[in-house]
Amino acid sequence: MKFILSLLLFITSAQCNAFEELQSILKHKTAPEGIVIEITSGDKLYLKKIMPELQADIKALRARFEKLPVAIVSHAKESLLLSTKNSLKHPELHQQIKSLSQDDDTAIHVCGTYASWFNIAAEDFPEYINVSPAGPVQVNDYIELGYLHVEL
């Protein structure tokens, strides 16, 4: 029981630190080249849990640095909820992701390799989701462009 409580405390602490990192970017004097937010959770519902805070942080960053490029790369269990099939089961999450993608000009990526392990093909995701061949490579591509890397 102590192990489980310690693990939950660690996960919550790590998540808080990541969101604090996003908040600390607001204090920068100049805009970074961009921000890539990497999400790799073992929790299938993780995106649903963090989406309100994530949307608020992206909105705050864009208010501070207009036109700041932001990308989200998901390459674990949480990414599976973004398939078209799951849009019927989780319509609010899909609306939030679609809004980030289309209204807020945020690039949303999922890992095609990870999805393929669950028999989900690139065509099984809606048009507002970019399916990358490999999530970690996509993250590294953004880092090479000078984007700040934040892990959630």
FIPA-65459 format. One line per field, with one value per residue (C-alpha): residue in one letter; x, y, z. Coordinates in pm, whole numbers, plus 32768, in hexadecimal, padded with zeros to 4 digits. Layout:
N
code = (A,...)
c1 = (X,...)
c2 = (Y,...)
c3 = (Z,...)
END
This chain:
152
code = (M,K,F,I,L,S,L,L,L,F,I,T,S,A,Q,C,N,A,F,E,E,L,Q,S,I,L,K,H,K,T,A,P,E,G,I,V,I,E,I,T,S,G,D,K,L,Y,L,K,K,I,M,P,E,L,Q,A,D,I,K,A,L,R,A,R,F,E,K,L,P,V,A,I,V,S,H,A,K,E,S,L,L,L,S,T,K,N,S,L,K,H,P,E,L,H,Q,Q,I,K,S,L,S,Q,D,D,D,T,A,I,H,V,C,G,T,Y,A,S,W,F,N,I,A,A,E,D,F,P,E,Y,I,N,V,S,P,A,G,P,V,Q,V,N,D,Y,I,E,L,G,Y,L,H,V,E,L)
c1 = (8000,811D,81B3,806F,8048,81B2,8182,8048,80F9,821E,813B,8072,81B3,8248,8109,8103,8271,8227,8108,81E6,82E5,81DE,8186,82F6,8312,8225,8340,842E,8482,847A,83AA,844B,8457,8331,82C3,829C,81CF,8216,810E,815C,8070,8010,7EB7,7DC5,7CF5,7E1D,7DCC,7C6B,7CF7,7DF7,7D44,7CA8,7DF5,7EAF,7DBD,7DD8,7F55,7F63,7E70,7F48,8084,7FE2,7F66,80CD,8174,8088,80AB,8186,81A1,8125,8125,809F,812A,8079,8111,8080,7F30,7E8D,7EBE,7DCD,7CA6,7CEA,7C7F,7B42,7A99,7AD0,7A43,78E6,7947,7A09,796C,79D8,7B46,7B34,7A91,7BA4,7CB6,7C0E,7BF4,7D65,7DBE,7CDA,7C87,7DC7,7EBA,7F59,7FF3,7F6C,8035,8006,80FF,80A1,8183,80DD,7F81,7FDA,8023,7EAD,7E42,7DF7,7E69,7EB4,7D66,7CB7,7D00,7C3D,7CD1,7D32,7E27,7F7D,7FF3,816E,822D,82D8,827C,83DA,846B,835E,83BB,852C,84DB,8436,8558,864A,857A,85C0,8476,8474,841F,831F,82BE,8168)
c2 = (8000,80EF,80AA,8104,8244,82A3,825F,8334,844F,8439,843F,8565,861E,85E3,865D,8798,87DC,87BF,88B6,899A,8986,89FE,8B1B,8B7A,8BB0,8CD7,8D86,8D76,8ECA,8E49,8D3C,8BE9,8B58,8A81,8986,8812,8765,85F2,8516,83AD,832C,81CF,825D,823F,8360,8446,853A,8566,85B2,86B5,875A,8881,88E7,88A7,8980,8A96,8A8B,8A95,8BB9,8C73,8C2E,8CB0,8DE6,8E29,8DC5,8DF4,8CED,8C0E,8ABC,89A4,8831,8710,85B4,8492,8339,8254,81D1,8328,834E,8232,8308,83EF,82F1,833D,820E,82A0,83F4,836A,82F1,842C,854B,865D,85F7,85ED,8743,87CF,8732,87A3,8905,8906,888C,895D,8A93,8AB7,8A44,8938,880E,86CB,858E,8422,830B,822D,8117,810C,8118,7FFC,7F1A,7F37,7F08,807A,8103,826B,8277,8226,8381,84BF,85C3,86AB,85A6,8580,8419,8414,82D7,82E7,83CF,83EA,8446,8551,85E4,85E6,8692,87AE,87C2,87DF,8908,89B0,8966,8950,87EF,87B7,865A,861F)
c3 = (8000,8052,7EFC,7E4A,7F12,7ECD,7D5A,7D4D,7E02,7D0E,7BDD,7C62,7CBA,7B61,7AB8,7B91,7B3C,79C9,79DE,7AB0,7996,789E,798C,79B3,783B,786B,7924,77FB,7769,7606,7564,7533,73D4,743E,7542,7515,7620,7637,76D7,772C,7832,7896,78E4,77C1,784D,7892,7778,77FC,7955,78EA,77C6,7882,791C,77D8,7712,7814,780E,7693,7691,7791,76C9,758C,7643,76B2,756B,7448,7336,7412,7365,7446,73F9,74C5,748A,7530,7516,761E,7698,76A1,7529,74E1,7554,742F,7329,7266,7303,745D,73F9,743B,7597,75F2,752D,761F,7609,748D,7483,7562,748C,734B,73D6,7435,72DA,7201,72CE,7397,7288,7363,72B0,7348,7303,7362,732E,720B,7287,73DC,7342,7255,737E,73C8,725C,7232,70E3,7083,6FCC,7115,719E,7149,705E,717D,7204,715F,7167,7180,712A,7281,73A0,7438,72E4,72BB,740E,73AF,7264,7323,7418,72F2,7279,73C7,7473,75EF,765E,7773,77E4,787C)
END
